[in-house]
């Protein structure tokens, strides 16, 4: 995450200056929830060296993480994360990009075409 911490510090500074919250907005399946999880992990590691509770049924994710998936449409509503000082970060559902192939496929077709393993160049 080169530059992610600096970007978040700038976003928090702007939110304080403008007296507003922070919204993570972008195209469907662009990595918004993954970015939010990275930020949560960074904040969690600063607060405690011992971590927190693991999420039931998913040993790789800590309780308090946002759900992610290779399939678009995983985040269905705004997810509010308290930042302190009265400010919040919102993970938002993805914006549909007109003409995007994934917009035209059924959920069953998406499961067929979405890679199940990391694609290596």
C-alpha positions as CSV (number, residue, x, y, z in Angstrom):
1,X,0.0,0.0,0.0
2,X,2.5,2.7,-1.0
3,X,1.0,6.1,-0.4
4,X,-2.3,4.8,1.1
5,X,-1.5,6.0,4.6
6,X,-0.6,9.5,3.3
7,X,-3.8,9.5,1.1
8,X,-5.9,8.7,4.2
9,X,-4.2,11.4,6.3
10,X,-4.9,13.9,3.5
11,X,-8.5,12.8,3.3
12,X,-8.9,13.1,7.1
13,X,-7.4,16.6,7.0
14,X,-9.8,17.7,4.2
15,X,-12.7,16.2,6.1
16,X,-11.8,18.2,9.2
17,X,-11.3,21.4,7.1
18,X,-14.6,20.9,5.2
19,X,-16.4,19.5,8.2
20,X,-17.6,16.4,6.3
21,X,-17.3,12.6,6.2
22,X,-15.2,10.6,3.8
23,X,-16.8,8.4,1.1
24,X,-14.9,5.7,-0.8
25,X,-16.6,5.8,-4.3
26,X,-15.7,4.0,-7.5
27,X,-16.8,1.5,-10.2
28,X,-18.1,-1.9,-9.2
29,X,-15.4,-4.3,-8.2
30,X,-12.7,-1.6,-8.3
31,X,-11.3,-2.5,-4.8
32,X,-13.1,0.0,-2.6
33,X,-13.8,-2.6,0.2
34,X,-10.3,-3.9,-0.1
35,X,-8.9,-0.4,0.4
36,X,-11.2,0.1,3.4
37,X,-10.0,-3.2,4.9
38,X,-6.4,-2.1,4.4
39,X,-7.1,1.1,6.3
40,X,-8.9,-0.8,9.1
41,X,-5.9,-3.2,9.3
42,X,-3.5,-0.3,9.6
43,X,-5.5,1.4,12.3
44,X,-5.9,-1.9,14.1
45,X,-2.2,-2.7,14.1
46,X,-1.5,0.8,15.5
47,X,-4.0,0.3,18.4
48,X,-2.9,-3.2,19.5
49,X,-0.1,-5.5,18.8
50,X,-2.3,-8.4,19.9
51,X,-5.0,-8.0,17.3
52,X,-8.7,-8.6,18.0
53,X,-11.3,-11.3,17.6
54,X,-11.3,-13.5,14.4
55,X,-14.5,-13.5,12.4
56,X,-16.4,-16.7,12.8
57,X,-16.2,-18.9,9.7
58,X,-13.3,-17.0,8.1
59,X,-10.0,-17.5,9.9
60,X,-8.2,-15.0,7.6
61,X,-10.4,-12.0,8.4
62,X,-10.6,-10.0,11.7
63,X,-13.9,-9.1,13.2
64,X,-14.7,-5.6,11.9
65,X,-13.5,-6.2,8.4
66,X,-15.6,-5.4,5.4
67,X,-16.8,-8.3,3.2
68,X,-15.0,-8.6,-0.2
69,X,-15.5,-10.8,-3.2
70,X,-14.3,-11.2,-6.7
71,X,-17.9,-10.8,-7.8
72,X,-19.3,-7.3,-8.3
73,X,-22.2,-6.2,-6.2
74,X,-20.9,-7.6,-2.8
75,X,-21.4,-4.2,-1.0
76,X,-25.1,-3.6,-1.2
77,X,-25.4,-0.5,1.1
78,X,-23.3,2.2,2.7
79,X,-21.1,0.8,5.4
80,X,-20.3,3.4,8.1
81,X,-17.0,3.3,9.9
82,X,-16.4,5.6,12.8
83,X,-13.0,7.5,12.6
84,X,-13.4,9.4,15.9
85,X,-13.7,13.2,16.3
86,X,-17.2,12.9,14.9
87,X,-16.0,11.9,11.4
88,X,-16.9,8.7,9.5
89,X,-15.6,6.8,6.5
90,X,-18.2,5.2,4.3
91,X,-17.6,2.2,2.0
92,X,-20.1,2.5,-0.8
93,X,-21.6,0.1,-3.4
94,X,-19.9,0.2,-6.8
95,X,-21.1,2.4,-9.5
96,X,-22.2,0.6,-12.6
97,X,-20.2,1.6,-15.7
98,X,-22.3,1.6,-18.8
99,X,-21.2,-0.9,-21.4
100,X,-19.2,-2.9,-18.8
101,X,-19.4,-6.7,-19.5
102,X,-20.1,-7.6,-15.9
103,X,-23.2,-5.5,-16.1
104,X,-24.7,-7.7,-18.8
105,X,-24.0,-11.1,-17.1
106,X,-26.2,-13.1,-14.8
107,X,-24.8,-14.1,-11.4
108,X,-24.4,-17.7,-12.7
109,X,-22.4,-16.4,-15.7
110,X,-20.3,-14.2,-13.5
111,X,-19.2,-17.2,-11.4
112,X,-18.0,-18.9,-14.6
113,X,-15.9,-15.9,-15.9
114,X,-14.5,-14.5,-12.7
115,X,-11.0,-16.0,-11.9
116,X,-10.9,-18.3,-8.9
117,X,-7.1,-17.9,-8.4
118,X,-4.8,-14.9,-8.6
119,X,-4.0,-14.2,-12.3
120,X,-0.2,-14.1,-12.8
121,X,1.3,-12.2,-15.8
